């Protein structure tokens, strides 16, 4: 079973500080932790761990962060021969985290700004050979659109994880077979603001109407809602005893959903499997260390795709 992923890679440079500095101020006593990130890379690694043959399209710089990314993908069994080496540096995010958990983040997209339709065109054979194409939105809209169109042209199932969310052009909606926003992303996609008055069921129905395919609304500890032609159904959450770190849960959910659908499992089963992957991820600190294996999910839910 093959998964093609079009998305981002970036290095996360996190410092936990006693408090955030003011203008012109230096604050000492921080604890620094670098690590790999980017939704595309996270989803590719998660899918590979769950047994998929994965090809990734992203862009990195000719720098230490880019070289570390290639080493990570080799170690995780992710196919990265189509990853672009850009003239700009690898994407970096600087994250300051206060003891309360409040954070301040600054991102330099760098190499990702060079991921364009031409890069996607060179990746079309991988998209056509895949059972599922996974696209996320930390990359230029040009690349998102080109990838979704290539998936539709080749008959590959397209799965859009619309994060970070932004309104989608009207002409892109029909190219999406499966869309997986959370509760805050869904209104943004639909172009409706705060106080819209729609409950979760109305949101997921509206998303399904836009795509004509399948909408899965993730709701954290409340599980997920699935809207398809036959109606709306509820996937209950998997109980989690101790939430350690929610970062990466959405990426694990998306990857597991793609793997289960690519393996031919029914939608309800696939969403339950994805929910279990998300539940596992929040119990482990860090993103890459938290992404589950089939054995870990089998232990949680008693089966695997």
Buried (B, 14 or more C-beta within 10 A) or exposed (E): BBBBBBBBBBBBBBBBBEEBBEEEEEEEEEEEEEBBBBBBBBBBBBBBBBBBBBBBBBBBBBBEBBBBBBEBBEEBBBBBEBBBBBEBBBBBBBBBBEEEEEEEEEBBBBBBBBBBBEBBEEBBEBBBEBBBBBBBBBBBEBBBBBBBBBBBEBEBBBBBBBBEBEEBEEEBBEBBBBBBBBBEBBBBBBEBEEEBEBEBBEBBBBBBEBBEBBBBBBBBEBBBBBBBEEEBBEBEBBEBEEEEBBBBBBBBBBBBBBBBBBBEBEBEBBBBBBBBBBBBBBBBEBBBEBBBBBEBBBEBBEEBB
